[in-house]
Amino acid sequence: MNGSTCYTTFSYCCVTYNQARYIAGIDVCLSGADIWNCTITKNFSEEVDSHGVSFFNAEDSSIWNSIICGNATGPGYSDVDAIYTFVTVAYSDIGGGYAGMGNIDEDPLFANSEEDIYALLPGSPCIDSGYPGSPPDPDGTVVDMGAFPISTWTGMGYALAGGLGAPVLAGDGYVSPGEEVFLTLDNAQPSSQAFLVIGFDLALTPFLGGTLVP
């Protein structure tokens, strides 16, 4: 981003595996940017020390609820670099650290970064650690850091509406050994037969869906 008339908002973006001569992640020069709930990792610069996000002589900018790590090279370097720019960085996981309210510098516990799966595992320090004033995550809890909020259950949809309306299947609890899981099915015909198939995606999180006719 280079230009005095360009101001951009990044929201729920995943920026990975970019390679450039200078800045490989997000480079903001002369313009400005607000970065919300983004995951920025594994970006590499060839001729200068790498940063996930770099601001140079830019307008006032901000970073919120984001995970920016695994880009910086060299001891003492941060994944966020700001030169001649005022940047508010808050409630974010920044590799190398960055001063600001709610910021941390910890392993985000990606589900499997080697396979480019950047969902958060249970126990991640980024869960429920975003700015409390942000809209809550789909599960109703405080917003997570990063582009992929943890979700115990993900409805795949595709339910067919019958006489009682579209059936809704909801789950509560993690599918782990020794853990209790509660399932509820609404809008289904009482005492009728139903089939439940539970699977897992590559992020190791349960999903649910299919076609149900009450």
C-alpha positions in Angstrom: 0.0 0.0 0.0 1.7 3.2 -1.1 -0.3 6.4 -1.6 -1.5 9.3 0.4 -5.2 8.8 -0.6 -5.5 5.1 0.2 -6.7 4.1 3.6 -7.5 0.4 3.9 -9.2 -1.8 6.5 -8.2 -5.5 6.7 -10.6 -7.6 8.6 -10.5 -11.4 9.2 -7.7 -11.9 6.6 -5.0 -14.5 6.6 -1.7 -13.4 5.1 0.9 -16.1 4.7 3.7 -17.4 2.5 4.5 -14.1 0.8 8.0 -13.5 -0.3 9.4 -10.1 -1.4 12.6 -8.2 -1.7 11.8 -5.9 1.1 8.4 -6.2 3.0 6.6 -9.5 2.3 3.6 -9.2 4.7 1.6 -5.9 4.8 3.6 -2.8 3.9 1.9 0.5 4.6 3.7 3.6 3.2 2.3 7.2 3.1 -1.3 5.8 3.4 -2.9 4.2 6.5 -4.5 1.0 7.6 -6.7 -0.6 10.3 -6.0 -4.3 10.8 -8.7 -6.2 12.7 -8.7 -9.9 13.5 -6.0 -11.0 11.1 -3.5 -13.8 11.1 -0.2 -12.8 9.5 2.6 -15.4 9.6 5.3 -17.1 7.5 6.1 -14.1 5.3 9.7 -13.6 4.2 11.8 -10.6 3.0 14.9 -11.3 1.1 17.1 -8.2 1.6 15.9 -6.7 5.0 14.8 -8.1 8.3 11.4 -9.5 7.9 8.3 -8.1 9.6 4.7 -9.2 9.3 3.4 -5.6 9.1 5.5 -2.5 8.4 4.5 1.1 8.6 6.6 3.9 7.1 5.7 7.5 7.2 2.1 6.4 7.2 -1.1 8.0 8.5 -2.2 7.0 12.0 -3.0 3.3 11.9 -4.1 0.5 14.2 -3.9 -3.2 14.8 -6.6 -5.0 16.9 -7.3 -8.6 17.8 -4.7 -10.0 15.5 -2.0 -12.6 15.5 1.2 -11.5 13.8 4.1 -13.9 14.4 6.6 -16.1 12.7 7.7 -13.3 10.3 10.5 -11.4 12.1 14.1 -12.4 11.8 17.0 -11.6 14.2 17.0 -11.2 18.0 15.2 -8.1 19.2 13.1 -7.6 16.2 9.3 -7.4 16.3 6.8 -8.7 13.8 5.4 -5.2 13.7 7.6 -2.3 12.6 6.5 1.4 12.6 8.8 4.3 11.4 7.6 7.9 11.5 4.1 6.5 12.1 1.7 6.4 15.1 0.2 3.0 15.3 -2.2 1.7 18.0 -1.6 -2.0 18.6 -3.9 -3.6 21.1 -5.2 -7.0 22.2 -2.9 -8.8 19.7 -0.4 -11.5 19.8 2.8 -10.0 18.3 6.0 -12.0 17.8 8.8 -10.2 19.6 6.3 -8.1 21.6 4.8 -4.7 21.1 3.7 -2.1 23.6 0.0 -1.7 23.9 -3.0 -2.7 26.0 -3.8 -6.4 26.0 -0.9 -7.4 23.8 0.9 -10.7 24.3 3.9 -12.4 22.9 3.1 -16.1 23.1 2.7 -19.2 21.0 -0.9 -18.9 19.6 -1.2 -22.7 19.4 -2.3 -23.1 15.8 -4.0 -26.4 15.1 -1.3 -27.3 12.5 0.7 -24.5 11.1 2.9 -27.0 9.1 -0.2 -27.8 7.1 -1.3 -24.2 7.0 -4.2 -24.7 9.5 -4.4 -21.6 11.6 -7.4 -22.3 13.7 -6.8 -22.1 17.4 -6.5 -25.2 19.6 -8.2 -25.3 23.0 -5.9 -23.7 25.6 -4.6 -21.1 23.1 -3.8 -17.8 24.9 -5.5 -16.0 22.0 -9.0 -17.4 22.9 -11.3 -14.8 24.4 -8.3 -12.4 24.6 -9.4 -9.8 22.0 -10.8 -6.3 22.7 -13.8 -6.8 25.0 -15.6 -4.0 23.2 -15.5 -5.8 19.8 -18.5 -7.8 18.6 -18.5 -11.2 20.3 -17.5 -14.4 18.5 -20.2 -16.6 17.0 -20.3 -18.7 20.2 -21.2 -15.5 22.2 -17.8 -15.2 24.0 -15.3 -12.4 23.9 -13.7 -12.1 20.5 -10.6 -14.2 19.9 -7.3 -13.0 18.4 -6.7 -13.9 14.8 -8.7 -14.6 11.7 -10.2 -17.9 12.8 -12.2 -17.8 16.1 -12.4 -21.1 17.9 -15.7 -22.8 17.3 -16.5 -26.1 19.1 -19.2 -26.9 16.5 -19.7 -25.5 13.0 -23.1 -26.0 11.4 -22.7 -26.9 7.7 -26.4 -26.1 6.9 -28.3 -27.7 4.1 -31.1 -28.8 6.3 -34.5 -29.2 4.5 -37.5 -27.5 6.1 -40.4 -29.8 6.9 -43.7 -29.0 8.5 -42.0 -27.7 11.7 -39.5 -25.6 9.8 -35.8 -26.2 9.2 -34.3 -28.5 11.9 -31.5 -27.0 13.9 -28.8 -29.2 15.5 -26.6 -27.7 18.2 -23.7 -29.1 20.1 -22.0 -28.1 23.4 -18.7 -29.5 24.5 -15.5 -30.7 22.9 -15.2 -34.1 21.4 -12.3 -35.3 23.4 -11.8 -38.5 25.5 -13.6 -38.2 28.8 -15.5 -35.1 27.9 -19.3 -34.8 27.9 -21.0 -33.6 24.8 -24.6 -32.4 24.7 -26.6 -32.3 21.4 -30.0 -30.8 20.9 -32.2 -31.1 17.8 -35.0 -28.5 17.4 -37.9 -28.5 14.9 -37.8 -32.3 14.5 -40.9 -34.4 14.4 -41.5 -36.0 17.9 -40.7 -39.7 18.2 -39.5 -39.8 14.6 -36.3 -41.5 13.5 -33.2 -39.3 13.0 -29.7 -40.0 12.0 -26.6 -38.1 13.3 -23.3 -38.1 11.6 -20.4 -36.3 13.3 -17.1 -35.7 11.5 -13.9 -33.7 11.9 -12.2 -31.3 9.6 -8.4 -30.8 9.3 -8.5 -28.2 12.1 -9.5 -31.0 14.5 -12.8 -29.2 15.3 -16.2 -31.0 15.1 -18.6 -30.1 12.3 -22.2 -31.0 11.8 -24.7 -30.9 9.0 -26.5 -32.9 6.4 -30.2 -33.1 5.4 -32.9 -33.6 8.0 -36.6 -33.8 7.3 -38.9 -33.7 10.3 
